[in-house]
Amino acid sequence: MAFRMWRKAILLSLREKKVFVVFTLIYTTLIFLTSFFIHLGIDGTFGELAWNFVLIFFGTSLFLSLLYAWILVSRKRRVWATFKCIGYTNRNILVLVSGMI
């Protein structure tokens, strides 16, 4: 059941290619920058400033994931209503949204 819901979430997120591609590129950049500044912070090359950047990137990632979730939920209200009519439970829809994020 969980694998089927996960698969449906992937297929639903791929339907909106523009939003998916933009947020994937942003997340990839943030992951790269975070790991780079963690490396600099451990080496001590960049000093205390590196850890500040790491915190900023983590905060930005959290904000972007919330923004992405809000965009997905607000744009697909009709889809969620259709799923509810078909017989999906609130938990199934929550799993779909979590999988899409």
CYANA upper distance limits for C-alpha pairs under 8 A (distance plus 0.5 A):
  1 MET  CA      5 MET  CA      6.83
  2 ALA  CA      6 TRP  CA      6.60
  3 PHE  CA      7 ARG  CA      6.57
  4 ARG  CA      8 LYS  CA      6.76
  5 MET  CA      9 ALA  CA      6.66
  5 MET  CA     92 ASN  CA      7.83
  5 MET  CA     95 VAL  CA      7.39
  5 MET  CA     96 LEU  CA      6.65
  5 MET  CA     99 GLY  CA      8.49
  6 TRP  CA     10 ILE  CA      6.87
  6 TRP  CA     95 VAL  CA      8.01
  6 TRP  CA     96 LEU  CA      7.16
  6 TRP  CA     99 GLY  CA      6.23
  7 ARG  CA     11 LEU  CA      6.83
  8 LYS  CA     12 LEU  CA      6.57
  8 LYS  CA     96 LEU  CA      7.62
  9 ALA  CA     13 SER  CA      6.67
  9 ALA  CA     96 LEU  CA      5.40
  9 ALA  CA     97 VAL  CA      7.46
  9 ALA  CA     99 GLY  CA      5.76
  9 ALA  CA    100 MET  CA      5.60
 10 ILE  CA     14 LEU  CA      6.73
 10 ILE  CA     99 GLY  CA      7.38
 10 ILE  CA    100 MET  CA      6.56
 11 LEU  CA     15 ARG  CA      7.04
 12 LEU  CA     16 GLU  CA      7.97
 12 LEU  CA    100 MET  CA      7.77
 13 SER  CA     17 LYS  CA      7.91
 13 SER  CA     20 PHE  CA      7.07
 13 SER  CA    100 MET  CA      6.04
 14 LEU  CA     20 PHE  CA      7.23
 16 GLU  CA     20 PHE  CA      6.63
 17 LYS  CA     21 VAL  CA      6.32
 18 LYS  CA     22 VAL  CA      6.65
 19 VAL  CA     23 PHE  CA      6.65
 20 PHE  CA     24 THR  CA      6.46
 21 VAL  CA     25 LEU  CA      6.62
 22 VAL  CA     26 ILE  CA      6.78
 23 PHE  CA     27 TYR  CA      6.53
 23 PHE  CA     68 TYR  CA      8.09
 24 THR  CA     28 THR  CA      6.54
 25 LEU  CA     29 THR  CA      6.68
 26 ILE  CA     30 LEU  CA      6.67
 27 TYR  CA     31 ILE  CA      6.57
 27 TYR  CA     61 SER  CA      7.56
 28 THR  CA     32 PHE  CA      6.69
 29 THR  CA     33 LEU  CA      6.62
 30 LEU  CA     34 THR  CA      6.42
 30 LEU  CA     57 PHE  CA      6.79
 30 LEU  CA     61 SER  CA      7.55
 31 ILE  CA     35 SER  CA      6.64
 32 PHE  CA     36 PHE  CA      6.58
 33 LEU  CA     37 PHE  CA      6.62
 33 LEU  CA     57 PHE  CA      8.16
 34 THR  CA     38 ILE  CA      6.57
 34 THR  CA     53 PHE  CA      8.10
 34 THR  CA     54 VAL  CA      5.89
 34 THR  CA     57 PHE  CA      6.70
 34 THR  CA     58 PHE  CA      8.11
 35 SER  CA     39 HIS  CA      6.66
 36 PHE  CA     40 LEU  CA      6.83
 37 PHE  CA     41 GLY  CA      6.42
 37 PHE  CA     50 ALA  CA      5.77
 37 PHE  CA     51 TRP  CA      7.55
 37 PHE  CA     53 PHE  CA      7.39
 37 PHE  CA     54 VAL  CA      6.71
 38 ILE  CA     42 ILE  CA      6.64
 38 ILE  CA     50 ALA  CA      7.35
 38 ILE  CA     51 TRP  CA      7.38
 38 ILE  CA     54 VAL  CA      7.12
 39 HIS  CA     43 ASP  CA      6.73
 40 LEU  CA     44 GLY  CA      6.48
 40 LEU  CA     45 THR  CA      6.02
 40 LEU  CA     46 PHE  CA      6.27
 40 LEU  CA     47 GLY  CA      8.25
 40 LEU  CA     50 ALA  CA      6.89
 41 GLY  CA     45 THR  CA      7.16
 41 GLY  CA     46 PHE  CA      6.68
 41 GLY  CA     47 GLY  CA      6.59
 41 GLY  CA     48 GLU  CA      7.54
 41 GLY  CA     49 LEU  CA      8.48
 41 GLY  CA     50 ALA  CA      5.65
 41 GLY  CA     51 TRP  CA      6.52
 44 GLY  CA     48 GLU  CA      8.46
 46 PHE  CA     50 ALA  CA      6.12
 47 GLY  CA     51 TRP  CA      8.34
 48 GLU  CA     52 ASN  CA      7.24
 49 LEU  CA     53 PHE  CA      6.91
 50 ALA  CA     54 VAL  CA      6.84
 51 TRP  CA     55 LEU  CA      6.80
 52 ASN  CA     56 ILE  CA      6.75
 53 PHE  CA     57 PHE  CA      6.61
 54 VAL  CA     58 PHE  CA      6.70
 55 LEU  CA     59 GLY  CA      6.65
 56 ILE  CA     60 THR  CA      6.60
 57 PHE  CA     61 SER  CA      6.57
 58 PHE  CA     62 LEU  CA      6.76
 59 GLY  CA     63 PHE  CA      6.70
 60 THR  CA     64 LEU  CA      6.56
 61 SER  CA     65 SER  CA      6.63
 62 LEU  CA     66 LEU  CA      6.84
 63 PHE  CA     67 LEU  CA      6.66
 64 LEU  CA     68 TYR  CA      6.46
 65 SER  CA     69 ALA  CA      6.62
 65 SER  CA    101 ILE  CA      7.44
 66 LEU  CA     70 TRP  CA      6.66
 67 LEU  CA     71 ILE  CA      6.67
 68 TYR  CA     72 LEU  CA      6.64
 68 TYR  CA    101 ILE  CA      7.54
 69 ALA  CA     73 VAL  CA      6.60
 69 ALA  CA     97 VAL  CA      7.93
 69 ALA  CA    101 ILE  CA      6.74
 70 TRP  CA     74 SER  CA      6.49
 71 ILE  CA     75 ARG  CA      6.48
 72 LEU  CA     76 LYS  CA      6.62
 72 LEU  CA     97 VAL  CA      8.25
 73 VAL  CA     77 ARG  CA      6.74
 73 VAL  CA     97 VAL  CA      8.01
 76 LYS  CA     80 TRP  CA      6.83
 77 ARG  CA     81 ALA  CA      6.70
 78 ARG  CA     82 THR  CA      6.65
 79 VAL  CA     83 PHE  CA      6.74
 80 TRP  CA     84 LYS  CA      6.74
 80 TRP  CA     93 ILE  CA      7.50
 81 ALA  CA     85 CYS  CA      6.83
 82 THR  CA     86 ILE  CA      6.75
 83 PHE  CA     87 GLY  CA      6.87
 83 PHE  CA     88 TYR  CA      5.90
 83 PHE  CA     93 ILE  CA      8.20
 84 LYS  CA     88 TYR  CA      5.49
 84 LYS  CA     89 THR  CA      6.98
 84 LYS  CA     90 ASN  CA      8.20
 88 TYR  CA     92 ASN  CA      6.44
 88 TYR  CA     93 ILE  CA      7.34
 89 THR  CA     93 ILE  CA      6.99
 90 ASN  CA     94 LEU  CA      6.61
 91 ARG  CA     95 VAL  CA      6.69
 92 ASN  CA     96 LEU  CA      6.80
 93 ILE  CA     97 VAL  CA      6.75
 94 LEU  CA     98 SER  CA      6.56
 95 VAL  CA     99 GLY  CA      6.50
 96 LEU  CA    100 MET  CA      6.68
 97 VAL  CA    101 ILE  CA      6.81
